[in-house]
Amino acid sequence: MALLSALKQTPNSSKLVLSYDVMVAALNRIKSTISAQTKQAESNAMDVVSANGELSPLGFYECKLLQMLIGHYQPDTVELLEQDGKYFSLLLDLLAAPFEVTFEATDETKELLEFSLQGTALSVITPEFFDRLGQAKQKILFERFCEMVLNERQAIKDVVQAVIRSLNFQPAIISNELEECAQLSVAQQQDERAAKRSKKNAAPATGEEARPWIGRLTVILEMFQYKPSAVLQGVSYIPSLFKLLHNGNQDDSPLVMDPSGEYILHLLFQTLIAITQAISNGLKS
């Protein structure tokens, strides 16, 4: 109780400093449990979810406390995150831990608690919090969002996409991501052509593990479909989009050989059409 009383009377940045070790310890216990469950079940850690409180490494009140401590990531703590990277790194670790637990109401607790570590971490990334971050950290968070959309369960995927819809990404971040995808597309095509000529690799790599940039590209292009504000900023994206479209129309393109290649090309066309219409409407107004 003394800790809770002290936390209520201090600024959020000070609360974050005071609660850092507690959050790290709780996260380490969660990671250990996920690791043990993963080894036992011989399954992917991303599929591990604690179904009830009896299996949880944290008790009801510990989860309530952790939920409150994560809530100290507020816009006024961004300066601390920029000064000391460990607090931002902890936020990334919280986003990466697929832990959920449900506690049924008891005579002691009097309430049902459904706790999602990733969901709680996502809830603090508000537009105001995100806007105060520097571009480098915004880019890192955007890449983490892409990873979560591609790898997580549907429930969390929906939450991530809702967060993406709410945030204002700087055009430079999207432009850099698209240009990186365009460069990787050309580079991998050239590498695979050279490998075929030298007969060192007759079967080029395929799939998301071989080409993680295709997953990021898919998330970006899907974002354009439901985020009009991104389309309105799309003039700077056109060169990279055309590079990707040109590469995607070649038989040995990494996009063509990817299982989702046809869908990605459709998204490319849709995005270019939407940006062109936005530019046209802007000229008319």
N, C-alpha and C positions, 0 to 999 in steps of 0.2 A: 504493500500500500504506500509506503514511503516513496518508492520509485515512481509510482503512478502520480502521486501528488507533486513530486518535483518536476516531472515531465510536463504537466499541465501548465506550469508557471514559466516555462522557458521557451525561447524561440525554436522554430522547427529545425533550424540548422544545428542548434545545440542538442535538441532531442535526438537528431540523427547520430551525432557523435556519441551521445550517451548510450544509445540503443544498438550501436553497430555490432559490438561483440555478442550481444544476445541474439541478434538476427543471424550472424555468422554461425554461432553454435547450433541454432535451430536448423539452419540450412544444412549443416554438416550431418546432423542426425537424419534428416530427410534423405540426403544423398546416400548415406550408408544403408538405409532401409531399402531404397530403390535399387541399389546395387545388389543387395542380398536377395531381394525378390526376383531381380532379373536373372541372377545366376541360378536360382532355384527353379525358376520357370523356363529357363533357356529361351527367353523372349526379349524383345526390344524394350529398352527402358522407357521409350515414349509411350508404350502401351500399358505401363504400370500405373494403376490407380488404386489407392486404398479405399475399399468399399465401405468400411465402417470404422467406428472409433476404436474397436478392439484391436484392429491391425495397425493402428496409427502409431508412428514413433513419437507423436506429440499428443498430449492430452487436450481435453476441451478448453481449459483455461489457457494453456500454452498457445493453442491456435488462435484464441481470441486476442491474446497479447501480441502475437506475431502480426496478426491482421492490423492491430492498432499501430504497431511500430512501423510497419511498411507504409502506413498512411502518413508518416512524417515526411515522406518524399513529396514536398510541396514546392510551388514555384519559387518561394523565398529561400529554398535550399540549393538552387542551381549554382549559385556562386561557390558554395562549398564543393559541389560535384566537379566544377571546373578547376578548383584549386587542388583538390585531392582526389585522384582517380579511383581510389579504392571504394568510394561510395557509389560511383557510377558503375564500377565493375560488379559490386554487390547487386545492384539493380538488374544488371544483365544476367547474373547468376540466378536471381529469383525468377526472371522470365524464362530461363532455360530448364527449370525444375518441374517436371510434370507430376505434381502431387495434388491429389484431391482427397478429401475425407468428409464423411457425414457422421455427425453425432446426433443420435436420437435424443429427444427431450427426456429428462429424468427428474426425479423429485428434487435433486440437487441443482441441476442446471436450469430447469424450467423452460428451456427453449431448444429448438432444433438449430443446429449449426452445420451449414454446408460450406466448407472452406476449400477454396482453390488457390494455391500459391501463385500460379501464373495469372489467374483472373484478378487477384488482389494487386499484384504488381502492375498489371495493365491498367487498373483503375486509377492509378496515380499519374499516368501519362496523359494529362489533360492538354488541350491546346495551349493554355498559358504556360504550363510547365515546359512543353516541347519548344515553344517559341523562344523561351529564354535560353535554351541550350545553344552552344556554339554549333556551327555547321558540321564540324568533325563528329561531334557526338550525335547530332541528328542523323548523320549518314549511318553511323554504327547502329543506331536504333532502327532505322529503316531496314537495314540488312537483317537485323534480328527479327523484325516483323515478317520479312519475306521467308526466313527459315521456319518460323512458327506456322505460317500459312501452309507451307509445303509439307511439314512434318507432323503437325499436331492433330489431335482428334478434332472432329467436326465442331464440337461445342466451343472449344477454345479458338478454333479457326474463325468462327463467326464473330467472337469477341475481338480478335485481332483486326479483322476486316472492318468492324465498326470503329475501332480506334483509328485505323488508316483513313477512313472517311472523315473523321472529325479533325484531323491534323492538316496543317498547311505546310506542305513540303516545299522547301526552296527549289526553284527551277534548276539551280545548279546541281543539286543532289540527283534529281531525276535525269538531267542531261548527262551527267558524268556516268551514271549507271548504264544508261542506254548506249553511250559511246563505248564503254568498257565491253558491253555485250557484243556490239558490232565488231570491235577489234578482236575479241576472242573467237567470234564466229569465223572471221577470215583466217585468223592464225591457226585454228584447229583444222580448217579445211585444207590449208597449205601443208600442215604437218601430216595429215592423213594421206594427202597426195604423194608427199615425199616418201612416206612409209611404204606405200604401195609400190612406188617405183623401185625402192631398194629391196622390196620383198621381205622386209623385216616384220611387217605387221599387216598381214593380209586381211584381218578382220578388225576394222576400226572400232574404237570404244563407242558404246552407246549407253543411253540411260542417264538418269539424273546424277548418279555418282560421278560419271565421267564428265558430265557437262552441267555443273551446278548453276552456271550462269543462265541456262535455259529456264530453270525454275524461277530465278529472280526476274527474268524478262517476262515470263508469264504473269507473275504477280503485278508488275508495273503496267502491262497492257490491260489486264483486268481492272486495275485501278482507274484507268482512263474511261472505262465503260460506265462507272458509277460515280465519278468525281469530276463534274463539269469544270470546276475551278482549275484542275490540272490541265484540261484540254485548252482552256483559254490562255494558258501560259505556254502553249505547245509550239510556238514558232521556233524556239531554240532546239526542239527535239527532232525537227524534220530531217536534218542531214543524217542523223544516226538511224532514224526509222527507215529512210530510203536505202541506206547501206544494208540494213538487216533484210529488207524486202528483196533487194537485188541478190543478196547471198542466198536467201531462202528459195529463190526460183532456179537454183542450179542443182542438178541431179545429185551431186556429191556434197551438198551443203549439210552441215551438222543439223540444221533445222529440219531439212527434208528427211534425214535419217532418224530423227527423234520420233518416238511414238506419238507425241502430241504436236508434231510439226504442222499438220493441216490446221489444227485449231489455232496455233500461234500465228500462222500466215493470215488466217481469217481476222484475228485480233489486230494484226498490223494494218490490214486494209481498213478495218473499221476505225482505228485510231487516226489514220491519215485522213480519212474522209471527214471525221469529226473535227479535226484541227483545221482542215481546209474550209469547212463550213463556218467555223468560228471566226476565222480570218476574214472570210467573205462578208459575214454579218457585221463584223467590226468596221469594215470599209464602207458599208452601206449606211451605217448609223452616224 
